[in-house]
């Protein structure tokens, strides 16, 4: 039995024929639109990669046309994707990122996230992460999110685009971080996985950028906080002449304007 047929049987277990038909139709539309947008390379049913499957909702959220259809269709597309992620997880013995209901207690939320981290499941899903209890303070939440983005399509896209740290030129992927310019918690849904809202940085320069200790002008020139001593600058290979190794587009400039304000207002 083909996987699409198995998914249909899975849906039929406790849903009406009309609901099943709507979900199957919705998933076909999502698959087609994501292919047309070059966000996936083939039909969803042919994808056999847990990271991509778990990232389907993120990809869907990045296509305005699909979001508009979803609003008109009472979130049918969103539900179809979620059911397929759960179906895929169950059939491949992988924990589904949305099958877990977490409460507002900090300890239980952290236990849930740590359990997923040990299983190497990427939960860089905009909706799921935003549902994490706000009893976790901002720093902890951002740290968790950054660690989960690790092997995501977002990071891979930045690596494919830039190849190396945009400050120092390190190209070893083990040391490269997908660094958000406008932080995840402050971004709108359409900004969270916008590649223009990302810089590819090595671990050290990401740490400086993430803590608003360095930023960049519209021409890519570095701005260094007074909190970073000359000795530290020397050790981390930055100085007043350091410049981003790319020509900035208007969208990235807009994100950097937001980031500069964070440094200047410290």
Secondary structure by P-SEA (a helix, b strand, c coil): ccaaaaaaaaaaccccaaaaaaaaaaaaaaaaaaaaaccccccccccccaaaaaaaaaaaaacaaaaaaaaaacaaaaaaaaaaaaaaaaaacccccccccccccaaaaaaaaaaaaaaccccccaaaaaaccccccaaaaaaaaaaaacccaaaaaaaaacccccccccccccccccccccccccccccccccccccccccaaaaaaaaaccccccccbbbbbcccccaaaaaaacccccccccccccaaaaaaaaaaaaaaaac
